[in-house]
Amino acid sequence: MIVAVDHVQLSAPPGSEDLLRPFYVDALGMAEIPKPPALVGRGGCWFQAGGAQLHLGTERDFRPSAKAHTGLRVTDIDALAARLQTHGAQLTWSDDLPGHRRFHTHDPVGNRLEFLQPRTTAARPGGRTG
């Protein structure tokens, strides 16, 4: 009966919207989308890229999770990694998921994000795949 993930909600401290927007829009290339009028007063901000939506809602006693994260599939992981690094993000690459290249980073309030790209079967120059 479930056909897709509609959105992922992350938490953020109240008043952090202006800190989050440059990361999600400029660094990640997502578009900010308007919240429904009935929800605007709650704070937070919503973003979308392709079919993926991330909703950041404010939470008074916000504390980022050490392990929980959002996993986002990307088409050019190297370009995204370079873009994030130019915006000051720290990346942690991981090779422990077979068939994928991936890294983790954190948004400005500490939410953990994973970006992954399936490896291709064609060999790249230098003998690497994907």
Residue frames relative to the residue before (quaternion, step in Angstrom):
aa qw qx qy qz dx dy dz
M 1.0000 0.0000 0.0000 0.0000 0.00 0.00 0.00
I 0.6464 0.4603 -0.3367 0.5069 3.63 1.08 -0.51
V 0.1633 -0.8296 0.5307 0.0594 3.57 -0.78 1.00
A 0.8036 -0.0597 0.0594 0.5891 3.61 1.15 -0.44
V 0.4613 -0.5921 0.5570 0.3554 3.52 -1.32 0.19
D 0.3458 -0.7556 0.5210 0.1951 3.58 -0.70 1.05
H 0.7633 -0.1971 0.1549 0.5954 3.58 0.94 -0.90
V 0.2950 -0.6912 0.6200 0.2256 3.52 -1.37 0.17
Q 0.2149 -0.7671 0.5924 0.1200 3.55 -0.95 0.92
L 0.0876 -0.7581 0.6455 0.0311 3.52 -0.95 1.00
S 0.3992 -0.7075 0.5274 0.2489 3.55 -1.19 0.47
A 0.0346 -0.7675 0.6399 0.0163 3.51 -1.31 0.43
P 0.5549 -0.5992 0.4350 0.3792 3.59 -1.10 0.44
P 0.6084 -0.5504 0.4119 0.3966 3.60 -1.11 0.57
G 0.8120 0.2767 -0.2129 0.4677 3.55 -1.05 0.81
S 0.5649 0.6341 -0.3761 0.3707 3.61 1.23 0.09
E 0.3588 0.7741 -0.4715 0.2227 3.60 1.24 0.01
D 0.6923 0.4734 -0.2915 0.4600 3.62 0.88 -0.85
L 0.6092 0.5126 -0.3451 0.4969 3.59 1.25 -0.28
L 0.6914 0.4983 -0.2653 0.4508 3.58 1.06 -0.78
R 0.6079 0.6091 -0.3589 0.3614 3.59 0.93 -0.84
P 0.6814 0.4737 -0.3289 0.4506 3.67 0.74 -0.84
F 0.6399 0.5209 -0.3357 0.4545 3.60 1.02 -0.70
Y 0.7501 0.4112 -0.2373 0.4604 3.59 0.67 -1.05
V 0.7154 0.4175 -0.2602 0.4961 3.62 1.01 -0.70
D 0.7739 0.3725 -0.2063 0.4688 3.60 0.60 -1.10
A 0.7414 0.4073 -0.2404 0.4760 3.60 0.79 -0.98
L 0.7735 0.3389 -0.1933 0.4994 3.61 0.85 -0.89
G 0.4146 -0.7342 0.4563 0.2845 3.60 1.16 -0.36
M 0.4150 0.6906 -0.4869 0.3374 3.58 1.17 0.48
A 0.3892 -0.6810 0.5602 0.2664 3.56 -1.27 0.36
E 0.3896 -0.6732 0.5608 0.2838 3.56 -1.00 0.75
I 0.1498 -0.7794 0.6042 0.0714 3.55 -0.94 0.91
P 0.5461 -0.6426 0.4180 0.3378 3.58 -1.02 0.71
K 0.4051 -0.6646 0.5709 0.2613 3.51 -1.16 0.70
P 0.5803 -0.5530 0.4408 0.4040 3.60 -1.11 0.47
P 0.6292 -0.5817 0.3547 0.3740 3.61 -0.97 0.80
A 0.6537 0.5288 -0.3221 0.4351 3.60 0.97 -0.77
L 0.7274 0.4303 -0.2382 0.4785 3.63 1.20 -0.45
V 0.4598 0.7183 -0.4353 0.2881 3.60 1.22 -0.33
G 0.6767 0.5314 -0.2940 0.4163 3.59 0.91 -0.89
R 0.6024 0.5770 -0.3555 0.4216 3.59 1.22 -0.26
G 0.4830 -0.6529 0.4436 0.3791 3.59 1.24 -0.26
G 0.5948 0.5674 -0.4319 0.3711 3.54 -1.31 -0.03
C 0.1827 -0.7617 0.6110 0.1146 3.53 -1.35 0.00
W 0.2867 -0.7603 0.5677 0.1323 3.55 -1.19 0.65
F 0.0962 -0.7956 0.5979 0.0161 3.55 -1.10 0.82
Q 0.0757 -0.7957 0.6002 0.0315 3.56 -1.22 0.56
A 0.0458 0.7317 -0.6799 0.0133 3.52 -1.26 0.69
G 0.8002 0.0006 -0.0482 0.5978 3.57 -0.59 1.10
G 0.7804 -0.2914 0.2349 0.5008 3.56 -0.86 -0.97
A 0.5802 0.5987 -0.3688 0.4110 3.60 1.26 0.02
Q 0.0559 -0.7776 0.6260 0.0185 3.55 -0.90 1.00
L 0.1056 -0.7488 0.6514 0.0621 3.53 -1.10 0.84
H 0.1306 -0.7681 0.6244 0.0556 3.53 -0.82 1.05
L 0.1214 -0.7734 0.6187 0.0655 3.57 -0.82 0.96
G 0.0658 -0.8066 0.5871 -0.0173 3.51 -0.53 1.25
T 0.4600 -0.6950 0.4762 0.2803 3.54 -1.03 0.73
E 0.0843 -0.7701 0.6323 -0.0032 3.48 -1.17 0.82
R 0.4891 -0.7120 0.4201 0.2780 3.58 -0.57 1.18
D 0.7831 0.2624 -0.1418 0.5457 3.61 0.85 -0.91
F 0.0781 0.8535 -0.5102 0.0721 3.57 1.04 0.82
R 0.1002 0.7363 -0.6649 0.0757 3.51 -1.13 0.86
P 0.3748 -0.7438 0.4926 0.2523 3.64 -0.52 1.07
S 0.4842 -0.6564 0.5019 0.2877 3.54 -1.14 0.69
A 0.4618 -0.6865 0.4916 0.2717 3.56 -1.03 0.78
K 0.8087 0.2748 -0.1250 0.5048 3.59 1.02 -0.70
A 0.6254 0.5436 -0.3519 0.4353 3.61 0.91 -0.85
H 0.0879 0.8035 -0.5807 0.0975 3.57 -1.02 0.79
T 0.4191 -0.6367 0.5806 0.2862 3.48 -1.40 0.21
G 0.1934 -0.7761 0.5913 0.1031 3.58 -0.92 0.92
L 0.0586 -0.8124 0.5800 -0.0122 3.56 -0.68 1.11
R 0.3224 -0.7396 0.5624 0.1811 3.56 -0.79 1.06
V 0.1066 -0.8047 0.5839 0.0114 3.55 -0.91 0.98
T 0.4682 -0.6920 0.4813 0.2651 3.56 -1.27 0.36
D 0.7894 0.1236 -0.0758 0.5966 3.62 1.13 -0.49
I 0.1760 -0.8514 0.4879 0.0780 3.53 0.34 1.30
D 0.6343 0.5318 -0.3417 0.4452 3.60 1.04 -0.67
A 0.6519 0.4993 -0.3136 0.4768 3.59 0.98 -0.82
L 0.6515 0.5034 -0.3218 0.4674 3.58 0.97 -0.81
A 0.6323 0.5318 -0.3315 0.4555 3.58 0.95 -0.85
A 0.6654 0.4956 -0.3033 0.4687 3.58 0.91 -0.90
R 0.6461 0.5255 -0.3154 0.4549 3.57 0.97 -0.86
L 0.6641 0.4999 -0.3023 0.4667 3.58 0.93 -0.90
Q 0.6604 0.5127 -0.3118 0.4514 3.57 0.96 -0.85
T 0.6301 0.5172 -0.3463 0.4643 3.61 1.04 -0.64
H 0.6843 0.4304 -0.2739 0.5211 3.59 1.24 -0.39
G 0.6370 -0.5997 0.3049 0.3763 3.58 1.23 0.37
A 0.4533 0.6917 -0.4587 0.3250 3.61 1.21 0.14
Q 0.3364 -0.7016 0.5936 0.2056 3.53 -1.15 0.74
L 0.1635 -0.8004 0.5734 0.0625 3.60 -0.83 1.00
T 0.1275 -0.7460 0.6477 0.0877 3.53 -1.20 0.67
W 0.2272 -0.7917 0.5579 0.1012 3.58 -0.39 1.27
S 0.0715 -0.7893 0.6094 0.0210 3.55 -1.15 0.66
D 0.1909 -0.7882 0.5778 0.0922 3.56 -0.97 0.91
D 0.5179 0.7034 -0.3839 0.2995 3.60 1.20 0.18
L 0.6082 0.4849 -0.3813 0.4997 3.61 1.22 0.30
P 0.3745 -0.7637 0.4734 0.2288 3.61 -0.22 1.24
G 0.8273 0.2448 -0.1965 0.4659 3.53 -1.05 0.87
H 0.7391 0.3613 -0.2166 0.5257 3.60 1.24 0.10
R 0.2401 -0.6638 0.6744 0.2165 3.49 -1.38 0.37
R 0.1122 0.8170 -0.5558 0.1044 3.56 -0.90 0.85
F 0.0421 -0.7620 0.6435 0.0601 3.48 -1.36 0.34
H 0.3056 -0.7113 0.6002 0.2011 3.51 -1.36 0.35
T 0.0210 0.7505 -0.6604 -0.0133 3.52 -1.30 0.50
H 0.3563 -0.7086 0.5589 0.2420 3.56 -1.30 -0.04
D 0.4397 -0.6551 0.5339 0.3039 3.53 -1.11 0.65
P 0.7419 -0.4523 0.2488 0.4279 3.64 -1.20 0.20
V 0.7212 0.3984 -0.2640 0.5014 3.63 1.17 -0.35
G 0.6659 -0.5592 0.2792 0.4072 3.58 1.29 0.21
N 0.4248 0.6777 -0.4939 0.3410 3.62 1.19 0.16
R 0.3636 -0.7357 0.5357 0.1987 3.57 -0.87 1.01
L 0.0603 -0.7896 0.6106 -0.0081 3.57 -0.91 0.99
E 0.1710 -0.7627 0.6171 0.0904 3.54 -1.07 0.84
F 0.1040 -0.7624 0.6369 0.0481 3.55 -1.04 0.87
L 0.0455 0.8203 -0.5666 0.0641 3.56 -0.77 0.99
Q 0.1193 -0.7609 0.6365 0.0403 3.48 -1.27 0.67
P 0.4383 -0.6797 0.5104 0.2923 3.59 -0.81 0.94
R 0.4625 -0.6500 0.5234 0.2995 3.54 -1.09 0.74
T 0.3930 -0.6815 0.5583 0.2635 3.53 -1.15 0.66
T 0.5281 -0.6328 0.4580 0.3332 3.56 -1.21 0.36
A 0.5977 0.5604 -0.3668 0.4407 3.58 1.23 -0.36
A 0.4484 -0.6860 0.5044 0.2717 3.56 -0.95 0.84
R 0.3152 -0.7193 0.5878 0.1943 3.54 -1.08 0.78
P 0.6761 -0.4563 0.3564 0.4557 3.59 -1.22 0.28
G 0.7571 0.3236 -0.2707 0.4987 3.56 -0.95 0.88
G 0.5921 -0.6222 0.3511 0.3728 3.58 1.25 0.20
R 0.5454 0.6132 -0.4103 0.3976 3.63 1.25 -0.02
T 0.2494 -0.7290 0.6099 0.1853 3.54 -1.24 0.47
G 0.8431 0.2524 -0.1739 0.4418 3.50 -1.36 0.45
